[in-house]
Amino acid sequence: MSHNELEYYERRAEAEIELAQKARHQAAVQAHYELASAYLDRVHGETPRSSGGLFDA
């Protein structure tokens, strides 16, 4: 994975965490944290456990 891709996934994870912290509904909070987790899994070279199809080819 390129340096640019790593930076992108890190920024997306940070953004999803911010959105989770601002969300008012539990389902939205959970969805944002799951997406953040999936992005961080990508950064650390792991296969995302749950991404809602975000990384499906």
C-alpha positions, 0 to 999 in steps of 0.5 A: 500500500502506498504512503498516500493510501495509508494517509488517506485511510488514517484521515478517514478513520479520524473523520469517522471517529469524530462523526461517531462522537458527534452522532446522536443516535446509537446506530450511527455511533456504531456505524461510524466506529465500525468504519473507523475500525475498518480503515484502521485495519487497512492501515495496519495491514489487516483484513477489515472484519466489518466494513459494510462492503466498503472494501469489497472488490 
